[in-house]
Structure formats: structure tokens, C-alpha cells
Amino acid sequence: MDNTTNSTDKSSNATRDAATQFSRDTRADIHSAIDRTAEKVQPTADRLASSAHATVDKMAEKVTPTADRLVGAAHTAVDRVADTATQVSDKAATGAKQLGEAYTRFAETGRNYVRTSPATSVLLAVAAGYGLSKLLGGRK
């Protein structure tokens, strides 16, 4: 049995040694492949980074004048809106002033008419009241 055990041990040792050697060779091959790939990747990454920086710089050069034009256009638009609002406000104030003056003239004319013709004014007021009551009153 010793011969069989020795033979099995030798066979196991040989298999283990072969597997260990295969593992070492494979590990070395993988490390070598990784190193070669890393050597190729770094210059490519550098070129890509350099190209990306150049593209960003070109875009920045083009964006600045465009942004300046947009800002200028926005300021112009805001100025136009402000001018228009000022004009509308001035016209509204003028209209309100004219309306107030017209009301004052109308009220003064009415007072003068009532002072000069009180009886006619009362009859007109009664007729106006009767007409409004017929127009606005409900039907029974």
C-alpha cells in the first residue's frame, strides 16, 4: 500500500505543482495585459481630456458674446416696457384730471340750472324718477 500511497502522493503533488504553475503563469499574463492596456489607455485619456478642454474653451468664447447680446436685448426690452408704462400712466393721469374737471363743470352747470329754474328742475327730476322706476321696476 505504500507504493500506491506514494504514487498517489506523487501524482497529487505533480497536479498541484502544475496547477500552481498555471496559476502563476496566468496571473503574470493578466498583469502583463493590464499593464499594456494601461499604457495604451493613458495617452488616449490625455488626448480626450485635451480635446474636451479645447471644446469647452471654444464654446466659452462663443457663449460670452451671445450672452452679452442677450443681456443687452433684455435691458432694451425692459426699458421699452418701462417707457410704455410711464406713458400709459401719464395718459391715465391726464384723463383722470380731465374727467374730474368735466364733472366739476357738469355739476356747476346743474346747480346753476336748478337755481335759475327750480320748478322745471323738480318736474324734470320727477319725470326722470318715474321713467327709471318703470325701466328698472319689476312687472306685477
KOLNU-326295 format. One record per residue (C-alpha): residue number from 1; residue in one letter; x, y, z. Coordinates in Angstrom, 2 decimals. Layout:
<rs>
R   k r    east   north      up
R NUM A       X       Y       Z
...
</rs>
This chain:
<rs>
R   k r    east   north      up
R   1 M    0.00    0.00    0.00
R   2 D    2.90    2.24    0.49
R   3 N    3.61    2.15   -3.21
R   4 T    0.05    3.10   -4.02
R   5 T    0.08    5.88   -1.46
R   6 N    3.43    7.18   -2.74
R   7 S    2.24    7.01   -6.29
R   8 T   -0.95    8.89   -5.41
R   9 D    1.01   11.47   -3.42
R  10 K    3.43   11.97   -6.29
R  11 S    0.52   12.33   -8.73
R  12 S   -1.23   14.78   -6.40
R  13 N    1.96   16.75   -5.92
R  14 A    2.56   16.88   -9.66
R  15 T   -1.01   18.03  -10.29
R  16 R   -0.75   20.61   -7.52
R  17 D    2.56   21.86   -8.87
R  18 A    1.13   22.09  -12.38
R  19 A   -1.94   23.97  -11.12
R  20 T    0.25   26.32   -9.09
R  21 Q    2.48   26.97  -12.09
R  22 F   -0.58   27.50  -14.32
R  23 S   -1.97   29.94  -11.76
R  24 R    1.32   31.86  -11.61
R  25 D    1.60   31.97  -15.41
R  26 T   -2.00   33.11  -15.79
R  27 R   -1.55   35.79  -13.12
R  28 A    1.60   37.04  -14.85
R  29 D   -0.19   37.09  -18.23
R  30 I   -3.11   39.00  -16.78
R  31 H   -0.83   41.54  -15.07
R  32 S    1.10   41.98  -18.28
R  33 A   -2.10   42.51  -20.27
R  34 I   -3.33   45.05  -17.71
R  35 D   -0.03   46.93  -17.86
R  36 R   -0.09   47.04  -21.68
R  37 T   -3.71   48.24  -21.66
R  38 A   -2.94   50.90  -19.06
R  39 E   -0.04   52.13  -21.18
R  40 K   -2.39   52.48  -24.16
R  41 V   -5.29   53.98  -22.20
R  42 Q   -3.36   56.83  -20.57
R  43 P   -2.36   58.61  -23.80
R  44 T   -5.89   58.18  -25.14
R  45 A   -7.37   59.63  -21.94
R  46 D   -4.94   62.54  -22.13
R  47 R   -5.94   63.24  -25.75
R  48 L   -9.62   63.07  -24.88
R  49 A   -9.18   65.40  -21.91
R  50 S   -7.20   67.86  -24.01
R  51 S   -9.85   67.75  -26.74
R  52 A  -12.62   68.28  -24.19
R  53 H  -10.79   71.29  -22.71
R  54 A  -10.34   72.80  -26.17
R  55 T  -14.02   72.29  -26.97
R  56 V  -15.08   73.91  -23.71
R  57 D  -12.79   76.87  -24.39
R  58 K  -14.24   77.32  -27.89
R  59 M  -17.78   77.17  -26.54
R  60 A  -16.96   79.68  -23.79
R  61 E  -15.56   82.08  -26.40
R  62 K  -18.79   81.83  -28.40
R  63 V  -21.15   81.97  -25.42
R  64 T  -19.79   85.20  -23.95
R  65 P  -20.69   87.45  -26.93
R  66 T  -24.06   85.75  -27.27
R  67 A  -24.80   86.22  -23.58
R  68 D  -23.76   89.88  -23.82
R  69 R  -26.14   90.38  -26.76
R  70 L  -28.96   88.68  -24.88
R  71 V  -28.36   90.82  -21.80
R  72 G  -28.35   93.95  -23.95
R  73 A  -31.58   92.91  -25.65
R  74 A  -33.19   92.17  -22.30
R  75 H  -32.20   95.59  -20.95
R  76 T  -33.60   97.25  -24.07
R  77 A  -36.88   95.36  -23.72
R  78 V  -37.18   96.31  -20.04
R  79 D  -36.51   99.95  -20.89
R  80 R  -39.21   99.88  -23.58
R  81 V  -41.73   98.33  -21.19
R  82 A  -40.88  100.92  -18.53
R  83 D  -41.25  103.77  -21.05
R  84 T  -44.60  102.41  -22.23
R  85 A  -45.83  102.01  -18.65
R  86 T  -44.80  105.61  -17.91
R  87 Q  -46.64  106.86  -21.00
R  88 V  -49.79  104.91  -20.11
R  89 S  -49.63  106.19  -16.53
R  90 D  -49.23  109.78  -17.74
R  91 K  -52.18  109.41  -20.12
R  92 A  -54.32  107.87  -17.38
R  93 A  -53.44  110.71  -15.01
R  94 T  -54.28  113.28  -17.71
R  95 G  -57.57  111.51  -18.47
R  96 A  -58.48  111.38  -14.78
R  97 K  -57.73  115.08  -14.41
R  98 Q  -59.85  115.93  -17.48
R  99 L  -62.69  113.74  -16.21
R 100 G  -62.58  115.47  -12.82
R 101 E  -62.69  118.88  -14.50
R 102 A  -65.62  117.78  -16.72
R 103 Y  -67.52  116.53  -13.67
R 104 T  -66.93  119.80  -11.88
R 105 R  -68.22  121.78  -14.89
R 106 F  -71.25  119.49  -15.25
R 107 A  -72.11  119.75  -11.53
R 108 E  -71.75  123.53  -11.61
R 109 T  -73.97  123.77  -14.70
R 110 G  -76.62  121.63  -12.97
R 111 R  -76.54  123.78   -9.84
R 112 N  -76.89  126.94  -11.90
R 113 Y  -79.88  125.47  -13.79
R 114 V  -81.60  124.47  -10.54
R 115 R  -81.02  127.98   -9.11
R 116 T  -82.42  129.72  -12.19
R 117 S  -85.38  127.32  -12.81
R 118 P  -86.32  125.46   -9.63
R 119 A  -89.82  124.41  -10.73
R 120 T  -88.65  122.99  -14.05
R 121 S  -85.85  121.16  -12.26
R 122 V  -88.28  119.49   -9.86
R 123 L  -90.59  118.42  -12.74
R 124 L  -87.60  117.01  -14.66
R 125 A  -86.46  115.14  -11.55
R 126 V  -89.94  113.65  -11.00
R 127 A  -90.18  112.61  -14.68
R 128 A  -86.72  111.05  -14.60
R 129 G  -87.57  109.15  -11.40
R 130 Y  -90.85  107.87  -12.87
R 131 G  -89.09  106.75  -16.08
R 132 L  -86.36  104.94  -14.15
R 133 S  -88.90  103.22  -11.92
R 134 K  -90.75  101.88  -14.98
R 135 L  -87.49  100.70  -16.61
R 136 L  -86.00   99.10  -13.52
R 137 G  -89.15   98.08  -11.66
R 138 G  -90.46   94.55  -11.76
R 139 R  -93.74   93.70  -13.53
R 140 K  -96.62   92.68  -11.32
</rs>
